[in-house]
Amino acid sequence: MNVAVIGGGAVGVTLAYDLAERDADVTLYEANEIAAGSSGRASGLCYDAFSDRRDADLGVRALERFRELSGGGSFSFTDCPYVWLAREPRPGDEGRAEQRADAIREHVDRMREHGLDVSLLSGADLQERFPEVVAHDVAVAAVAENAGYVDPEEYTNTMALLARMNDVEIREGTPATVTADGAVATGDGTHDHDAVVVAAGAHTRDVVADVAPIPVKPYRVQALVTERIDVEPPMLFDATNGFYVRPWEGGLLVGDGTEAVEQDPDDWTREADESFVTDCAMYQEQALGWSWPTDRAWAGLCTATPDGDPLVGELADGVYVATGWQGHGLMRAPAVAERLAEQVLGDGDGIGGFDPSRFDGDETFEIVEGMDVENR
Ligand SMILES: Cc1cc2nc3c(=O)[nH]c(=O)nc-3n(C[C@H](O)[C@H](O)[C@H](O)COP(=O)(O)OP(=O)(O)OC[C@H]3O[C@@H](n4cnc5c(N)ncnc54)[C@H](O)[C@@H]3O)c2cc1C
């Protein structure tokens, strides 16, 4: 079977590799260069900390594959526990604070039902296990043990290399769209394939516009990396303050700064906001008792859908999409790609609940932050 993949991010290159592993003849069209999109700007957190069984299963499988694929010299997966927490109520925030704490407790119960390795900790327990985290005002925390991080750009480039070694033809500098009858249109003409999969991140909606509308909104998120730090924190998401941190090449990565506003994928601000950098410095003090100088800061795009679940599967006869990750696309790439490769080659039913045909494509909806404890 001859398959085209449009988009050379983490999802597209893993899919191209998986299709070729299953003997498909694969051409990957990338508008710029491999990892030029969100995958080159991501933070690299990977975990199985989902309360939904399907999401948890995907998380577990993805972690298994990250470990299997890593260590070949080009990218490595580093095990690191993932902590998420809610702080004690502040004046005026009592109701929400209670909801956040309850959401974490419920989340842990659901994860335990799925057999995942997770524990619920008080502020004192957290302090004892992770002395570098400021925990005196923590109401409740959870720790998922099956978690870690990768360098997203290295992961994506490694998978592209493995795909090439499996005879995938990768055409960088080749923007492509899908025509109404399912062919791939590029600057040098139209190309017929037995199937086309569009994993073009924030551009996916535009790439398939002649095939069918899909309800995806790109939105901006931010991250920064500090200079060298002298503590070893876990990966941590603070549901009260909306920031996450993880160790990053000797420094500390601090993320979020989610701007819940739809962006034009061809016209958005790639630099981080000054206010984000200032807020991150304050947050480091609050979370770790110290603030380190910023080395670099940036913004990138994530993609939202009406129900917060991705769009993965067949959109029209022979045309597939994979987008709408709500900030969780990198950590799911190895699991989703495998399942999608099977579906495209007729060996699987796809991922229940992610089917893009569940929407008409013209839905109106608000962008919701993917890491919010109430949304997982
Ligand atoms: C700051 C930040 C932090 C993040 N942190 C995490 C994290 O910790 N964990 C996590 O799981 N996720 C994280 N994400 C989200 C993650 O980056 C994305 O979900 C993931 O990278 C999506 O991968 P993708 O392959 O679908 O898309 P992309 O990586 O965006 O790849 C799409 C590719 O398609 C190409 N393309 C676009 N249009 C065309 C066209 N017409 N023709 C051909 N090619 C085209 C682009 O150039 C691009 O290379 C983060 C995102 C950001 C911005």
The ligand as an ORCA input file, in Angstrom:
! r2SCAN-3c Opt
* xyz 0 1
  C       5.563     25.183     24.633
  C       4.934     23.832     24.375
  C       5.076     22.823     25.303
  C       4.510     21.571     25.070
  N       4.764     20.572     25.953
  C       4.289     19.314     25.712
  C       4.620     18.245     26.578
  O       5.322     18.427     27.572
  N       4.133     17.018     26.292
  C       3.332     16.790     25.188
  O       2.882     15.663     24.989
  N       3.025     17.783     24.347
  C       3.478     19.040     24.578
  N       3.185     20.061     23.725
  C       2.294     19.771     22.596
  C       3.070     19.099     21.485
  O       4.089     19.963     21.048
  C       2.162     18.776     20.312
  O       0.970     18.162     20.747
  C       2.875     17.823     19.349
  O       4.168     18.281     19.082
  C       2.076     17.712     18.073
  O       2.848     17.024     17.133
  P       2.372     16.947     15.636
  O       3.293     16.059     14.929
  O       0.909     16.627     15.608
  O       2.443     18.465     15.109
  P       3.699     19.390     14.778
  O       4.866     19.067     15.579
  O       3.191     20.786     14.804
  O       4.063     18.989     13.298
  C       3.301     19.375     12.178
  C       4.241     19.508     11.003
  O       3.451     19.733      9.847
  C       4.157     20.642      9.035
  N       3.192     21.248      8.105
  C       2.291     22.208      8.367
  N       1.588     22.498      7.246
  C       2.065     21.684      6.275
  C       1.751     21.520      4.906
  N       0.804     22.239      4.295
  N       2.448     20.588      4.206
  C       3.409     19.848      4.787
  N       3.759     19.983      6.084
  C       3.084     20.885      6.814
  C       4.774     21.619      9.996
  O       5.878     22.291      9.411
  C       5.191     20.699     11.127
  O       6.512     20.242     10.997
  C       3.728     21.327     23.909
  C       3.581     22.351     22.965
  C       4.196     23.585     23.177
  C       4.037     24.637     22.127
*
